[in-house]
Amino acid sequence: MRDRTAIVGLGATPYYRRGASAPQTLEELVGKSILGAVDDAGLHVREIDGFAYFAGGFDTSMLIETLGIPEIRFTATLTGTGGGSAGAIGLAAAAIVSGQAEVVVCVGANQQGAQRYGSITAAYPATPENAFFSASGLVGPGHMFALLARRHMHLYGTTRDDFAEVAMSTRANAVTNPNATLRRPMTREDYFNAPMLADPHCLFDFCLENDGAVAVIVTSLERARDLRHKPVRVLAGNHGGGQDWGRSIYWMNMPDASFASSGHAAVAKRLFAAADVQPEDIDTAQIYDHFTSQVIMQLEDYGFCEKGEGGAFVRSGAIRLKGGSLPVNTDGGQLSCAYVWGMTHVREAVEQLRGTAVNQVPGAQLALVTGGPSIVPVSGLILAN
Amino acid sequence: MAIAKRPPPGLFKLSSNAWTQPFWDATARHVLLVARCAGCGHCRMPPTPFCPVCQSQAINWKPVSGRGEVYSYTVVERAILPDMEAHLPYVPAVITLEGGGGVRLISNVVDTEVGTIRVGLPVQLVWDDLPGGAVALPRFRPLAQP
């Protein structure tokens, strides 16, 4: 699959604050992002013949009726939740390389007016499995990942100052991005004055709550060469994960070596091998930042530093746009730009490799995108220009 | 400092199946059980239909002492749901069970100063009976010093 497909189109709705996309429906936001993406590619919506989703996906039957897509040849979704946001591009590439489709849409969208993701766990229907955690008052991912963050602090000496550096460096990128939700610079004092939500996670360790949709178009590299933009080549898009991670935050029985991690280690290893590049080759990384602590653990799992040294790595300034060896979440991330199920990270990687990013990393040639640390599967994506 | 409370009771709704019901039945008798494979002795929680090591379906339920230690914890200090307001702060915790073959339970540390809770804190079980008496919830307190 290496280097056989490319991202050729990018579409997005505005990034709305939670609830502010009303009265548009979720399907409408999805449709607008898809139409934007085909237009950006120089294609017509009628040429779409595939959908590759994650996190439950959307209703393809409704989308083809709504948008006027004559025939669909491939429609599939990765299992799991936000873990698949980067891997959905790999699913699209698999469909194209195997000849099952030619123009494939990957799209993510959310509206949080009615259900806030911060308390989504408590909204799940009662099951025999969640009876083993619901009584404890873990009502959302932010509570659950706080347990992993605490363990990481215990094992490796990671501190809240390290989390603060992730929050502040990400905010610094949002300050210069007109699309970003939060654009006021954040000081260390701001961070430590923020309300504590689930110790050690304070308000600024949590991602934003937005409404919005982001879609990309994937096609064969051959066809991509005839389209409007310079192709952003898909070197590798992998998903999966180990039994040692499994249901992760809903299970909490991961072996000690994996508990304080992002669950990405196995996928990361396969991803770099499939792309035939090394961590040090990556020019910019768009890392799923639902929580600051999980950025640190992904940096470790993707081999940018040793296990346990993620705190020291960010403290060194490594992930800063200015002067860092690995600029991370250059659009302001989900912490400060917008949360759209991880698809903002795909968008930002494409813009970096087109050379059109608001906070352009000079000469960026290789970008890593990660899917959300969540239940298996998790996923990663390596793109090149 | 604040005392660790119990989370809102409304968050728990029992749902069970043939594999988890024995665990909940035992809670009514204030017995904490761990699912131990009858084939190879591997312990697993929550109880599931197969042993992940040897794929056996046979379980020897193992009662444990109720002592353990805090593996990790978080202090919930802000209400995300309105019901949480009267219950703050509370402390969701992952507890490694003594004699449990390494398994951990997701529970709470309660009735103690929040500031004294730490990773590795020895704890002991305390049962919260639910109305009706069919089920009790396991929570944990710091182990009383002898």
Interface residues (C-beta under 8 A of the other chain):
Chain A: R116 G118 S119 A122 A126 T127 P128 E129 N130 A131 F132 F133 S134 A135 S136 G137 L138 V139 G140 H143 A146 L147 L148 R150 R151 H154 P195 M196 L197 A198 D199 P200 H201 Q243 W251 M252 N253 F259
Chain B: P7 P8 L11 F12 K13 L14 S15 S16 N17 W19 T20 W24 R44 M45 P46 P52 Y71 S72 Y73 T74 V75 V76 E77 R78 I80 L81 M84 H87 Y90 P92 A93 V94 V103 R104 L105 I106 S107 N108 V119 G120 L137
